[in-house]
């Protein structure tokens, strides 16, 4: 593995930084966060400039690059603004699934509109407490009933990839699963009330109900009854993307903390001169650099289809998101009372970092999976 970015990756990094610095205006970010609105105009512009769909095949509007290039852009976006950066990265949440497992027709209908900035897609994975959504197999496809909860960007998305159980199962002890492409405007699909999450207010989180929604066979992603395998591939990819978001957020929180420490005075001295503060910064800098290395290695493993991919995706996500939460919290401490104020971005960084740490897959689940794997090596 090389430890330097290629010329193409560096160019994308610079372009993403330039775009974010120009477009991610602080007042707009505060307004969107306060009102819970998705930055759709910015997402459209990012799509048109090629920042979304970097790893899509060229025939479907992408650049045929890899996840590492995607990670570099994601980090730069979140480095500028935690809310806008994460919102950009969650606008095509289901695209990786369709790109890896979808048919040619599914790729054309679902990926091309995203790269043009005309569509948003998402996934519906988590079941509510009352029970899982179910897909009843029919001769023509499936009939989907039930609910999904914690669906990101549900009000803004045009298309959902829904993971659900298939009934009837061959025997009472077995569970069959399937991944289905469902359009929001289909009869029987209803977006319910928004969940009041701690962070990610620009990316709405909702519950969705499905009332006997008919899904034809050509809207099944991958092999029927192999939904669990499709879901696992999605989680591996998303862990790495989430980790990249965390590194960007942490870097911004750290930079702001250092800047504040050079301005704020206590006992007649700049607080950056206190050794306790210097120790804090040394630890944070070390952890950010370590997290970035883990994220880049995980993305590299993904692009090379390495055997350690699943482990590395968990390692990167666990370490980077834990680190981002700590960095944002320490930055609040450096800023004092100002760090708690809504008109600044520091408290929002903490809320966003804590939310991505737990939203799609909690770190406890990732730790359990990783621990089970490494304990039998």
Secondary structure, DSSP 8 states (H G I E B T S, - for coil): --SS--HHHHHHHHHHHHHHHHH--HHHHHHHHHHT---HHHHHHHHHTTSSSTTS-GGGTS----HHHHHHHHHHHHHH-HHHHHHHHTTBTTHHHHHHH--HHHHHHHHHHHHTTS--EEEE---BTTB--EEEE-SSEEEEEEEEEEEETTTT-SEEEEEEEEES-SSTT--EEEEEEEETTSTTEEEEEE---SS-TTS-EEEEEEEEEEEEGGGB-SSTT-HHHHHHHHHHHHHHHHHHHHHHHHHHHHHHHHHHHTT-EETTEEGGGSHHHHHHHHHHHHHHHHHHHHHHHHHHHHHHT-TTHHHHHHHHHHHHHHHHHHHHHHHHHHHGGGGG-TTSSHHHHHHHHHHHHHSSS-HHHHHHHHHHHHTT-
